[in-house]
Amino acid sequence: MARNHSPNKLVRLLPKLAIVPLKRSSMIRSEVWAGRPPALNQYWTPIASTSPAMAEIDPLYLLLCQAEWERSGDPSAAWEVISAARNPNQDTRAHALCLLERSQELKRQFPPNGTPEERVGRNSTKEAGMKTPYDLDVIESCTGCKASRDGFFCRFSPAVLRPMDAASYHSVMPSGALLFVEGQTPRGVYILCSGTVKLSTTSKEGKVLILKQAEAGEVLGLSAAVSATNYEMTAETSSPCQLNFIGRQDLMSLLQGESEVGVHAAQSLSREFQGAYRDIHDLVLARSSSGKLARLLLSCAPRGIVESDEQRLRSAMTHEEMAQRIGSSRETVTRLLSNLKKKRLIRLEGATLVIRDRSGLEALAV
């Protein structure tokens, strides 16, 4: 549609700086094509050798061609601009040379043939701006995973990671997704790569007791899958998670064929066993509900902080979830938190709970 307007109006649409005097065209040409890509040498000939019969080219059309060249990075997309730089029409040639000079300035800032570090940096910047599901650092393969640390179930040698990765099904789950339900026949295990999962059990009367908050690196449903018995708890994601699912048959093959997998499985089951004993001690032998709640708050406090400093809970739980963790009611938890605030042991900042006196809470938890 821009071609239907008169040329004079079209020229006025461009900034004044875009018009380059003809007497500078040879200088601009030498600057622009210094270090030009070899693939473009075949297109360049001196302006004097061009045919005088070439007509004036719409400057807006040249601008679109230049934008396509910069977007795609394909030298063939610059043919129209290169051809216009050989046009005998003074205005067309000036606009084309100005666009080429601008392109050369961009190349000096972002060299297409830069060092590998420069290219990796540009690609990393582009990838860093790309959106991923639930803003997670998605891990597509166990063999290239950089999130694994000592103590993770999946911390295997490269020789073991390859068959395990081949048997894994990678998935990303939103918060509130059910992985398996108490009493369900085990289909396999879930390895938690990132996020948190709530493990709970329910009584016949419908009372829920949260047994544990699983974190990255743990394996879920291992005891049921190994013993071929129903899942003893319900697993529900409490935040967006990335998980690897391994079917029971593949898991048993790995346990039988790879001793390293067997050792990690035994260590994971041992940690679950010890954790269950600690939970029983905290729930049954604690003298009061306030002591149970104090233990719960201390277990959620961040590690590596001086006791005299205030500590913010790393995971915010609702009163209902706190009640389910200590086997009490929501009303009781609300009343106990109010008492702890009056004693200046904790304080609330919106949805954040801050421990003001850790030693005081520890005295209640004994």
N, C-alpha and C positions, 0 to 999 in steps of 0.2 A: 504493500500500500504506500510505502514511502516513496517509491519510484514515480508515483502519480503527481507529486509536488514538484514545483520548479526547483532547479538546482540551486538558485541563490538562497532560497529559504532553507534548504537542507544544509548548506554550509553554515548558516547562522546558528543552527542547532548545536554545533560543536563549540567547545570552549575556545577562547581566543588563542590560548597557548598551543592549541592543536595545529595551528596554521604555521608552517615552517617556510621561511623565504626560500625561493628557488635557488639562490646563489649558495645556500648552505647544503644543497642536496648531495653533492659529491662528498662533502665532509661527513655528513650523517651516514651515507652509504658505507664509507670506509669504517666508521665506528661500529655500525650495526653488524656488519658481516665479518668483523674480526672474530675468529674462533667459531664461525658458523658450523653447524652440523654438516658432515660430508654428504649426507643424503640430499642436501639442498643445493649443492654446487651445480647440479645439472640445470637448475632453474634460473640461475643468475647469469645475466649478460649485461654489459654496459648499457646505460640508458640510450646512448647515441645510436645503438644498433636496433632499437625497437621501431616498429612500423608507425608512421605518423598517422595512420588511419584509425588508431585505437580511440574509442569514444570515451567520454568522461564517465566514471563509475560512481554510483551513489555512495557517499561517504558513510551513511548509516549501514549500508550493506558491508562495507569494509570493516566497520566496527564490530559487526556480528561475526564476521569471519575471524577476526582477531580474537574475540572472546571464545569462539569454538576451539581455536588453536591452543589458547592457554588452558582451556578446560580439559581437553582430551590429551594434550601433549603429543599429538601426532603431527609430524612435519607436513604431511600431505594436506592437512587442513589449512595451511598457510599459503596455499598456491594462489588464491585470489589476491591476497595482500602483496605477495611477491610480484605477481603479474602487474598489479596496479603501480608498484614502484618503478616499473619500466614504461608506464604510460606516458606519452608525450604531453598529455594535458597537465598544465601546471598545477591546478588545484588538486586533482586526483593524485598526482605524484607526491605532492607535499603532504597530504593526509596519510598516504600509505607509508612514506618514510618516517613520519612521526609515530605511527603505530608500531613500526618495526623498532624504532629507537626505544619506545616504551617496553617492548618485549625484551630487548637486550638488557635493559635495566633490571627487569625481573629475573633474568637468567643470572645476572651478577649476584643478586641476593640469594637465589635458590639455584645453584648450578645443577643441571641435569646429570652431569657426569662427576658429581662430587665423590668424596671418599665414602667407603662403606659406612663409617660412623655417621656421616651427614645424612645418607640415605635412610639408615635405620632410624635416626632421630626424627626425620620427617614422617616416616611411616608410623612410628610410635605415637607421634602427636596426633596423626589422623585417627589411629586406632583408639587412642585414649578418649577421643570425643564421640566414638561410636557407642550407642546404647546397647546394653545387654539385659537379658531378663532379670528384673528386680534389682538391677545395678550390682549383680554378682560378677566376680571374676571367674567366668566360666572356664572349667578345666575340661578339655576335650579328650585328653588321653592321660592315662596313669603314668606312662613312660616319660612324659614331659612335664609332669606336675611339679610345681615349685612350692606348693603349699604344705606338702608333707613334712612333718618334723618328727624328732625322736619321741617315741611313745605312741605314735599313731599306729593303728592296726595295719594300715597299708604301707608301712615303712619297710618295704622289701628290697632286696637286691635287684638289679636290672634283669637278671636271668629269670627271676620269679615274677617280676612285674609284667613281663610280656604275656605269659599265659593268663595271668589274672586279668589284664586289660582286655584280652580277647574274650574272656567269659563275662565281662562287665557290661551293663547297660546303663549309660550315663543319662541322667535326667535332672531337671530343675523343677522344684515344687514350690508353690506359694505357701504363705502362712495359713495354717488351719487344714492342711491336707492330711488325710489318714493314710499311713503307710501299711499298717496291719492292725487287726482288732483282737482283743483278748478272746481266746477260745478258737481262733481261726487256725486251720491247718497250715503249717509253715510251707511257703513256696520258696524261701531263700532268705538271704540276709541283705541288709542295707548298710553300706559304708558311708558315713556322714563326712562329706568333703568340706562343707561350710554350712554355717547356720546352727540352729538349736532345735532339738526335738523333745517334746514332753512325753514321758513314759508314765502311764497311770493305770490304775486298776479300779474296778467298780464293784460295789457290793450288790446283793440282790435287791436291796432297798433303793438302789440308785445313788448311794453316797460314793463320791469320787475321792480317791487318794492318789496324789501325784507322788510317784516313787522317785523320780529322778528327772533332771534336765540334762539330756545328752548333748555333748558339744562335738566340735569338729575332731575327726580322727577316731571316733568310736564306731564300733560295729553293732548293729541293732538286730535282735532276733537270733543271735548265734546259738544260745543254749537250746532253743526250740528246734532250730534246724539240725543241730548235731544229734539231738536225742530223738528226733522225729516225733515230737509231741506238740500239742497245740501251743500257740503263743500264750504266754502267761501274763501279758500286759498289752495295753494299747499304745501305739506310737503315733503321735500327731505333731506335725511341724508347728513350732511356735514362732518361727520367722522364715523368710524365704531361704530355701536350702538347695544345695546341690548334692546329689546322692549317686552312688553306684550300686546297682542291684546285681547280685550274683545268685543264680538259681541254686537250689539245694543239690542237685546232681553234680553241677559243676563245682560247687563248694566241696563236696565229698571227694571228688576226683583230685582237687588241689590238696586237700588234707592228706590223702593217701600218697600222692606223688611228690609233694614238696614238703620236706620236713620243716622248712622255715615258716610255712603257712601254719603248720600244726603248732609250732612253738608260740607264734603270735596269738593263735586262737586260745591256747592254754593260758597265756598271760591275761588276755582279755576276760576270760571266764573267771580267773582268780580275782581280778579287780572288781568284777561284779559281785562276787561272793563276799569279799571284804567290805564293799560298800553297803551290801544288804545288812551285814552285821552292825555296821555303824548306824544305819538308819533305824534298825530295831532298838538299839541302845538309846538313841535320841528320842524316839517316839514313846517307848515303854518306860524307861527308867528315869526320864526327866521328871522332876518333882511337880511341875506345874505347867500350864499352858504358856505362861509368860516365859518360862525357861525354854520351851520348845521354840517359841517365836524368836527369842534372843539367839538361839543356835542357828536358826534359819537365816536371820539377818547377817550374822557373822560369816556364814558359809557363802553368802552372796557378795561379801565385801571384796574389793580388789586386793590383790596380793602385792607385796613389795613396798608397802607404804608404812611409814613410821606410825606407831600406835597413837602418838600424841596428835597426829594430823587428823582432820576430818576426812571421812571416807564416804564416797558416793557409791551407791549400789550399782554394780555393773549391769544388772538386769532388773527392769522395773516389773513388779508383779502386782496384780490387782489383789484386793482384800480376799476375794473368793479363791484365787490361786494360793495365797498364803494359807488360807484355812485348809485347803486340800493338801497342802504340803505337811501340815502339822496335825492333821486329823481333827480339826475343830470346825467351828461355824464361822461364817463371815461376820456376824454380829460380835462374836467374841474377839476376833482379830481387830476389828475397829475399836473396840473398847481397850484392848491391850496397847495398841499403837497410841491411843490418846493418853494412856497412863505413862508410856515411855516418853512422850513429848513433855508431859508435866514434870517428869524427873530430869529433863534436859539431857536425856541420853540420845535422843534422835531429834531431827526436825525435818519438816517437809518443805520442799521448794517446788511447788506445782506437783508434777508427777514424779519428781526425784526425791528419794529418801536419803538423807545424810546422817551418818553415824557420828555423833558429836563426842561420845565417851565410850570408846571401845572397852576399856577395862570395866566399866559399869555393866555393860552387856555381858561380858565374860563372867562376871560375878553372878548374874542371874542365870546363865546357862549351865552353871555347875550343878 
